[in-house]
């Protein structure tokens, strides 16, 4: 049995990942801003098989709160960290409000990097596991969402790079990256809040979505593999890779 921390666990993919790990009998530490939602999930997760569910309220856009969580990692005695929380925004770069841009950088990059660094310092010499959730947008440029895409390129490079370092230094810790495609959750609706983009009724016609449950199942497929990257292709097929970014030499 493992002890698993999941950020952004109050809805969508994070909530479904919590169910998946609960069904395996793992202890859960759930982190999100919305404590009431986390608390409401506990009965179902305990019924699924989690021996314990700890709810950790944290706003990942607040550096002080991220630091507090990072400092708590050793004491939590985690086996697994899933950095799932993220913020999206669809707009041209020049139309993206600076407040929104900074908020997205704080959650998608700074908080994730802080927790990834703290967890690797704690777990690099143990058989621990890190999974960072990026996006297909972390491997391709999407017009109308360039700031978001840029934050996800950071996540893919950071995670693949960490995985490479761990392997080359023969550390027992493993780092993996999930790059899902569109998921039918509140994330898309939230990404369009205050956007200046004009969407026609058929703007999303032909776009294929996974459900949050389906995306969680793909994440568990990656988790159970020896691959570094699990990538959802445009047709919703799922491919596993040991690396996608090309490693350089100093």
C-alpha positions as a Python dict, from the first residue, in 0.01 Angstrom:
ca = {
    (1, 'X'): (0, 0, 0),
    (2, 'X'): (124, 348, -90),
    (3, 'X'): (63, 698, 44),
    (4, 'X'): (-36, 924, -243),
    (5, 'X'): (-63, 1305, -256),
    (6, 'X'): (-273, 1448, -540),
    (7, 'X'): (-297, 1822, -608),
    (8, 'X'): (-606, 1966, -770),
    (9, 'X'): (-800, 1672, -630),
    (10, 'X'): (-1136, 1841, -575),
    (11, 'X'): (-1273, 1784, -927),
    (12, 'X'): (-1206, 1645, -1273),
    (13, 'X'): (-900, 1432, -1333),
    (14, 'X'): (-769, 1481, -980),
    (15, 'X'): (-1087, 1345, -825),
    (16, 'X'): (-1088, 1045, -1058),
    (17, 'X'): (-723, 973, -980),
    (18, 'X'): (-814, 975, -611),
    (19, 'X'): (-1079, 711, -680),
    (20, 'X'): (-833, 500, -879),
    (21, 'X'): (-572, 498, -604),
    (22, 'X'): (-837, 444, -336),
    (23, 'X'): (-953, 132, -519),
    (24, 'X'): (-597, 1, -488),
    (25, 'X'): (-609, 41, -112),
    (26, 'X'): (-375, 341, -101),
    (27, 'X'): (-377, 613, 163),
    (28, 'X'): (-466, 951, 15),
    (29, 'X'): (-360, 1307, 85),
    (30, 'X'): (-580, 1536, -122),
    (31, 'X'): (-475, 1897, -182),
    (32, 'X'): (-692, 2173, -328),
    (33, 'X'): (-838, 2514, -251),
    (34, 'X'): (-1192, 2385, -204),
    (35, 'X'): (-1176, 2202, 128),
    (36, 'X'): (-1551, 2139, 136),
    (37, 'X'): (-1531, 1946, -191),
    (38, 'X'): (-1242, 1738, -63),
    (39, 'X'): (-1428, 1656, 257),
    (40, 'X'): (-1736, 1558, 58),
    (41, 'X'): (-1528, 1304, -137),
    (42, 'X'): (-1401, 1120, 170),
    (43, 'X'): (-1692, 876, 225),
    (44, 'X'): (-1677, 746, -132),
    (45, 'X'): (-1298, 713, -125),
    (46, 'X'): (-1305, 525, 205),
    (47, 'X'): (-1577, 297, 68),
    (48, 'X'): (-1362, 228, -239),
    (49, 'X'): (-1081, 101, -18),
    (50, 'X'): (-864, 391, 95),
    (51, 'X'): (-762, 320, 457),
    (52, 'X'): (-729, 694, 526),
    (53, 'X'): (-805, 1019, 344),
    (54, 'X'): (-636, 1340, 458),
    (55, 'X'): (-763, 1670, 316),
    (56, 'X'): (-503, 1947, 281),
    (57, 'X'): (-639, 2291, 187),
    (58, 'X'): (-388, 2486, -20),
    (59, 'X'): (-401, 2764, -278),
    (60, 'X'): (-120, 2680, -518),
    (61, 'X'): (-120, 3036, -650),
    (62, 'X'): (7, 3152, -311),
    (63, 'X'): (384, 3094, -272),
    (64, 'X'): (364, 3088, 108),
    (65, 'X'): (106, 2809, 101),
    (66, 'X'): (309, 2613, -156),
    (67, 'X'): (616, 2647, 65),
    (68, 'X'): (419, 2521, 362),
    (69, 'X'): (307, 2213, 168),
    (70, 'X'): (659, 2154, 32),
    (71, 'X'): (805, 2168, 382),
    (72, 'X'): (544, 1917, 499),
    (73, 'X'): (636, 1653, 238),
    (74, 'X'): (899, 1465, 443),
    (75, 'X'): (669, 1449, 745),
    (76, 'X'): (386, 1315, 531),
    (77, 'X'): (606, 1015, 440),
    (78, 'X'): (473, 1004, 85),
    (79, 'X'): (540, 730, -166),
    (80, 'X'): (375, 908, -460),
    (81, 'X'): (321, 1272, -560),
    (82, 'X'): (81, 1357, -843),
    (83, 'X'): (109, 1722, -951),
    (84, 'X'): (-226, 1750, -1125),
    (85, 'X'): (-347, 2103, -1047),
    (86, 'X'): (-342, 2347, -1338),
    (87, 'X'): (-504, 2661, -1475),
    (88, 'X'): (-584, 2725, -1840),
    (89, 'X'): (-675, 3038, -2036),
    (90, 'X'): (-759, 3069, -2404),
    (91, 'X'): (-669, 3404, -2562),
    (92, 'X'): (-415, 3561, -2792),
    (93, 'X'): (-99, 3642, -2598),
    (94, 'X'): (-156, 4018, -2629),
    (95, 'X'): (-513, 3981, -2500),
    (96, 'X'): (-414, 3775, -2197),
    (97, 'X'): (-447, 3987, -1880),
    (98, 'X'): (-119, 4003, -1688),
    (99, 'X'): (-299, 3896, -1372),
    (100, 'X'): (-425, 3584, -1549),
    (101, 'X'): (-82, 3515, -1698),
    (102, 'X'): (87, 3545, -1359),
    (103, 'X'): (-177, 3327, -1196),
    (104, 'X'): (-127, 3058, -1460),
    (105, 'X'): (254, 3071, -1424),
    (106, 'X'): (222, 3052, -1045),
    (107, 'X'): (10, 2735, -1052),
    (108, 'X'): (130, 2555, -1364),
    (109, 'X'): (501, 2629, -1327),
    (110, 'X'): (613, 2775, -995),
    (111, 'X'): (404, 2558, -763),
    (112, 'X'): (470, 2245, -966),
    (113, 'X'): (844, 2315, -982),
    (114, 'X'): (860, 2389, -609),
    (115, 'X'): (678, 2068, -515),
    (116, 'X'): (873, 1863, -770),
    (117, 'X'): (1204, 1993, -635),
    (118, 'X'): (1106, 1938, -272),
    (119, 'X'): (975, 1589, -341),
    (120, 'X'): (1284, 1486, -537),
    (121, 'X'): (1507, 1611, -253),
    (122, 'X'): (1305, 1397, -12),
    (123, 'X'): (1246, 1097, -236),
    (124, 'X'): (1538, 1062, -476),
    (125, 'X'): (1706, 790, -269),
    (126, 'X'): (1382, 601, -203),
    (127, 'X'): (1157, 398, -436),
    (128, 'X'): (917, 692, -467),
    (129, 'X'): (717, 805, -769),
    (130, 'X'): (640, 1147, -912),
    (131, 'X'): (382, 1201, -1184),
    (132, 'X'): (338, 1549, -1329),
    (133, 'X'): (33, 1618, -1544),
    (134, 'X'): (110, 1833, -1846),
    (135, 'X'): (-88, 1829, -2172),
    (136, 'X'): (-62, 1753, -2539),
    (137, 'X'): (-8, 2130, -2545),
    (138, 'X'): (327, 2063, -2381),
    (139, 'X'): (451, 1908, -2705),
    (140, 'X'): (276, 2122, -2969),
    (141, 'X'): (190, 2490, -3009),
    (142, 'X'): (-180, 2572, -2996),
    (143, 'X'): (-283, 2909, -3139),
    (144, 'X'): (-510, 3092, -2901),
    (145, 'X'): (-353, 2934, -2595),
    (146, 'X'): (17, 3014, -2628),
    (147, 'X'): (74, 3121, -2264),
    (148, 'X'): (-88, 2801, -2139),
    (149, 'X'): (108, 2600, -2394),
    (150, 'X'): (432, 2762, -2277),
    (151, 'X'): (364, 2663, -1916),
    (152, 'X'): (308, 2304, -2023),
    (153, 'X'): (631, 2297, -2227),
    (154, 'X'): (801, 2385, -1900),
    (155, 'X'): (635, 2089, -1727),
    (156, 'X'): (732, 1843, -1998),
    (157, 'X'): (1096, 1958, -2004),
    (158, 'X'): (1125, 1963, -1625),
    (159, 'X'): (976, 1617, -1581),
    (160, 'X'): (1157, 1444, -1866),
    (161, 'X'): (1480, 1609, -1753),
    (162, 'X'): (1432, 1492, -1395),
    (163, 'X'): (1357, 1140, -1517),
    (164, 'X'): (1679, 1142, -1718),
    (165, 'X'): (1887, 1260, -1422),
    (166, 'X'): (1735, 999, -1191),
    (167, 'X'): (1809, 720, -1439),
    (168, 'X'): (2164, 831, -1515),
    (169, 'X'): (2247, 861, -1147),
    (170, 'X'): (2076, 528, -1078),
    (171, 'X'): (1838, 672, -822),
    (172, 'X'): (1542, 455, -713),
    (173, 'X'): (1291, 739, -752),
    (174, 'X'): (1100, 755, -1082),
    (175, 'X'): (948, 1056, -1258),
    (176, 'X'): (668, 1026, -1512),
    (177, 'X'): (472, 1270, -1723),
    (178, 'X'): (107, 1239, -1829),
    (179, 'X'): (17, 1446, -2136),
    (180, 'X'): (-359, 1416, -2181),
    (181, 'X'): (-567, 1561, -2458),
    (182, 'X'): (-896, 1746, -2404),
    (183, 'X'): (-1090, 1620, -2102),
    (184, 'X'): (-1462, 1685, -2052),
    (185, 'X'): (-1440, 1868, -1719),
    (186, 'X'): (-1494, 2220, -1582),
    (187, 'X'): (-1136, 2301, -1690),
    (188, 'X'): (-1237, 2406, -2043),
    (189, 'X'): (-1521, 2627, -1924),
    (190, 'X'): (-1294, 2792, -1669),
    (191, 'X'): (-1028, 2847, -1937),
    (192, 'X'): (-1273, 3060, -2136),
    (193, 'X'): (-1367, 3291, -1850),
    (194, 'X'): (-1298, 3656, -1944),
    (195, 'X'): (-1153, 3547, -2278),
    (196, 'X'): (-1176, 3786, -2572),
    (197, 'X'): (-1184, 3499, -2817),
    (198, 'X'): (-1505, 3473, -3020),
    (199, 'X'): (-1624, 3114, -3033),
    (200, 'X'): (-1875, 3001, -3291),
    (201, 'X'): (-2130, 2733, -3207),
    (202, 'X'): (-1930, 2474, -3397),
    (203, 'X'): (-1583, 2583, -3270),
    (204, 'X'): (-1535, 2253, -3088),
    (205, 'X'): (-1701, 2044, -3357),
    (206, 'X'): (-1484, 1743, -3426),
    (207, 'X'): (-1274, 1786, -3111),
    (208, 'X'): (-1251, 1457, -2925),
    (209, 'X'): (-1268, 1447, -2548),
    (210, 'X'): (-1188, 1186, -2288),
    (211, 'X'): (-1400, 1172, -1977),
    (212, 'X'): (-1213, 1237, -1652),
    (213, 'X'): (-1254, 870, -1564),
    (214, 'X'): (-1103, 762, -1897),
    (215, 'X'): (-811, 1002, -1852),
    (216, 'X'): (-750, 864, -1502),
    (217, 'X'): (-742, 511, -1642),
    (218, 'X'): (-474, 623, -1890),
    (219, 'X'): (-278, 777, -1604),
    (220, 'X'): (-287, 445, -1418),
    (221, 'X'): (-168, 267, -1733),
    (222, 'X'): (134, 499, -1736),
    (223, 'X'): (182, 456, -1361),
    (224, 'X'): (195, 76, -1399),
    (225, 'X'): (443, 91, -1687),
    (226, 'X'): (817, 150, -1704),
    (227, 'X'): (762, 442, -1944),
    (228, 'X'): (841, 805, -1868),
    (229, 'X'): (574, 972, -2083),
    (230, 'X'): (213, 882, -2150),
    (231, 'X'): (86, 1091, -2442),
    (232, 'X'): (-270, 1118, -2574),
    (233, 'X'): (-267, 1161, -2952),
    (234, 'X'): (-521, 1380, -3141),
    (235, 'X'): (-730, 1072, -3221),
    (236, 'X'): (-741, 991, -2845),
    (237, 'X'): (-508, 694, -2881),
    (238, 'X'): (-254, 661, -2600),
    (239, 'X'): (116, 602, -2648),
    (240, 'X'): (392, 532, -2395),
    (241, 'X'): (747, 665, -2441),
    (242, 'X'): (1075, 645, -2253),
    (243, 'X'): (1151, 998, -2371),
    (244, 'X'): (1025, 1251, -2623),
    (245, 'X'): (1255, 1546, -2566),
    (246, 'X'): (1602, 1489, -2703),
    (247, 'X'): (1869, 1476, -2435),
    (248, 'X'): (2165, 1710, -2481),
    (249, 'X'): (2519, 1695, -2349),
    (250, 'X'): (2709, 1964, -2163),
}
